[in-house]
Amino acid sequence: MLDKNKVKLGIAPIAWTNDDMPDLGAENTFEQCVSEMALAGFTGCEVGNKYPKDPAVLKKALELRGMQICNAWFSSFLLTKPYEEVEADFIKHITFLKEMGAKVVGISEQSYSIQGTSRPIFEDKYVMNDEEWDRLCKGLNRLGETANRYGIALTLHHHMGTVVQTEAEIDRMMANTDPALFNLLYDSGHLAYCGEDYLGVLKKYAKRIKHVHLKDVRPDVIAKVKENHLSFLEGVRMGTFTVPGDGVIDFGPIFDVLEESGYEGYVLVEAEQDPAIANPLEYAIKARKYIAEKSGL
């Protein structure tokens, strides 16, 4: 069982309001979102597009509900923009996170990403050449140095449709980055989606994982996405993802590996669905009960 003094439980707002497809959850307010997170028994969350931009306003709203920010997505473009431009945006981002009390930042390399496009997710993913790999890994180390100065741990979120999606791509990235500067944001659902050994990846990099996304999948929907050459976002609308305990992933072994490795930080439910179909509060409560049974949190 996970140690409640070391591991905290969070949930992402994307189940209530989807940043990539704003029509999903357009009716749900920020206040409803964070209130229902707290009601379901979560104490941490990430940042959504409806969150107040003023740290003082956001802090007050979260403190009233016993919540705190633990991470916020950052889109990096290390392959397609000058490093200095990426770093300037990154510093603004982590300055906000530090003010909110977060210890981790999760970035995603969005150069050539197809996750937000209409292109088929299983066919059109960009594959980097050696020069691009070198540029990415050097850039990640440099961003890691910057993050360290702010007391923030840099992690990369491997993600469907991006240049770091597969186990082989994660391996190459981890082998060519400095463990003192750079870590992994582990996401069970994205690895399961592309057919990788999600438990094996976790075991391999347990000591370099600083943030965890708990995401479950529905294989029947994934099969339809593949068969019909659909995009990542079309799959989300159809229900590719769901919360732990509602799909096919057994999270017991995942929690065991995290316990054995001495993991400290947040484990965070992140399962984007259409909230008109999958009521966010209902599914948050379902996830909370399942996680309590499997992890002791």
N, C-alpha and C positions, 0 to 999 in steps of 0.2 A: 504493500500500500504506500502511496505517496505521502510525504511528510507535509502536513498543512502549514508548517512553519517555513518551508522552503518553496513550496509550489502553490501558486495562486491560480484561480479559475476566472477566465474572462470569456467574453463573447463579442462577436463583430456585429456592427450595425447593418451589414449588408443583407441580413435576413429581413430587415424592416424596410430599408430604402437602398436601392441598388445604384451605385455611382455610375456604372457603365450603361445601365438601362434605366434612366430616371422615371420612366412610366411605372416600373415595378416598385410599388410602395409609395407612389406619389402622394397618396392620401395620409401616410403616416408621418407624424410630426417628430421632431427631435425629442420633445418632452415625453411623448408616448414611448418612443424607442428606449430611452435610458430608464424610464420608470419600469417598463416591463422587464428589462434586463435585471434590474435590482429585485423585482418581484419574483423572478424565476430563481434567484439565489446566486447571481454572479456579482463579482466585486471589481472586475476590470473590463475595459473595452478598448477597441480601436476607434479610429476617427472616420466619420462619414461626412458626406457633402452637406448635410443639414446641421452639422454641429456649429455652434457659435465660434467665430474666428478669434474673438477676444478671450485670451486666457483667463482673465478674471471672471468673466461671465460663465465660461465653460466650467471652471473650477467650482464655482458656487453651485451650479446645477448638478454637478456630479457629487459634490460633498453632501448635498441634501439627501442623496440617494445611497450614500456609502459606496460610491464608485470612483474609479480613477482610470486615467489613460495609461495604457501599457505599451502602445506602439502605434505608428501611423505609416501607411504605405507611402513610399517615395518612388516615383518613376525616374530612373536614371537613363541617360542617353550617352553612355561612355563611348559607344562606337560611332555615333553620328553627330555629336556636338563637341566643341572644344572643352577640354577638361575643366578649365577655369569657369566656364558657364555652368556646367553641372555642379561644380563645387559651391558656387555662389548660391544656387538654389537649395543645395543640400544643407548649407549652413543655416539658412533661414528656417528650414524644416526642423533641424535638430535643436535649434534655439527654442522653438516653440515646444518641442517634446521635453526638453530639459526643464522649461518653465512649468510644464504640466506634471513633472515628477517621473516621467518615463525613463527607463534604463536601456531600452532597445529601440533600434530603428530597423524596419524591414524594407529593403529596396527591391525593385524588380527592374532588370535591364529591358527597357522598352524599345530599343533600337530594333527595327524589323519585326516587331511583335505583330502577330495576327490575332491575338486574343480578343481585341475589340473590333475586328473586321468581320466581313461576311464570308471570308475565305474558309474552305474546309479545314477543320482543326487537325485532322489526321493526315493531311496530304501536303499542305503548303508551308509547314514550319521552316523557318530560315535556319541554315546550318553555317556556323562560322568557319572561316579559314584560319590558318595558323597565325597570321598577322592580327586578325581580329581577336583571337583568343589572347594573344600577348597584350593587346591594348586593354581588353576587358580586365584581365587579372591585375595588371599594373594599376589601372584606374581604381579597382576595388581596394587594393592595398593603400592607395593614397587617400581614398575616402575613409578608410579605416583609421588612418592616422588622425584625420580631422575629427572623426567621431570620438576617438579616444580622448582628445583634448577637451571635449565637452562632457566626458563621463558617460558616453553612450556607446553601447555595443552594436557594431554594424553586422547585420545579417542580410543574406540574399534569399528572397522567396522564389524558389524554383516553381515554375508555373507553366501550365499548358499554353502553347502558342508562342512562347518566348524562346530566346536563344539558350536558356538553361532550363531544360525540361526533363531530360532523360537521366538515368543513373550514370551513364557514361559521361554526360556533360557535367553533372555534379562532380563526378570523380576528377575530371580534368580541372575544373575550377578550384576544387579544394586542394589538389596537388600543387597548384601554382599560385596559391595565396598564403599569406603569413598568418598562422594560427593566433598570433598575438594581436592581429589587426582585423581579422575577418572571420565571420562565423556563418552558420547556416540557419535559416528559418525552415524548419521541417514541416511539411504538409502531407499528411497521409493520403488525402483525397486526390491530389494532383498526381502523385506517383501511382496510385491505384488506377486512375483514369487512363494513363498511357501504358499500363500493363507492366510496370516495373515492380521490383521486390521492395515494397515500402518498409517492411520490417528489417530487411537486410541493410538498406540505406541507413536506417535509424541506428542499428547496431554499429555500423562502420564509423559513423560520425557523431556518436552520442556525446563525446567530450567536446565537440565543437558546435553543438546546437544550443542556441541562446533564446529561441522562441519557438513555440509549437502551435501549429494550427490543427485542430481536430476536425476533420472533414470526412464524411462517409459518402459512398457512391451507390448508384443504382445501375448495375451492369446491363440490364435490359435497355435502359435509355442510352447508355454508351454504345451499345450494339447498333441502335437505330441511328445515332449520330455518325458512326463509321459507315454503315451501310448506305446512308442517304447523303453522304458527303456534306454534312452540316457543319456550321461554324460553332465556335466555343459558346457564343452567346445564345445561339439557337438551342444548344444543349442545356444551358442553364434554364431557359424558359420551360423546357420539357421536363426538367427535374433530374438532371445528371447528378446533382449533389443533394445530400441531406445531412441531418445531424447524426452524431454518434448514437448507435443503438437503433437506427431506423434503416440502415443499409446492410452491406454484407461484411464490412470490416469488423473483426474482433479486436477491440481496443485493449483487452486485457494484457496481451503480450507487449503492446506498445507502452503501456504504463509500467510493466515490469522492467523493461529496458531503461526507461527514464529513471526509475527508482534505483536500479543497480548502478547506473552511471552517476548518481548523485545530482541529478538535474535540479537546478534552481531557477525559478522564474515563472512565467505564465504558460499555462496550456489554455488555448483559446478556441472556442467553438466558432468555426467560420464555414457556414453552409448556405450559400446563396440559392434561394428558390423564389418562386413567385409568391409573395405574401398573400395574394388573393386566394391561392390554392393551399399553401402551407402556412397556416396562421403562426406568426412569429413567436408569440407568447406560448402557444401550445407546444411548439417544437422546441423552444428553449427549455421549458419545464421537462419535456421528455428527455432532452440531452442531459439536463442537470441530474435527473434521477439515475440515468444510466451510468454517468461518470461517477456518481457517488457509490454505486454498487461495484463498479470495476476498479476504482482507484482509491476509494476511501476519502476523497476530497469533499 
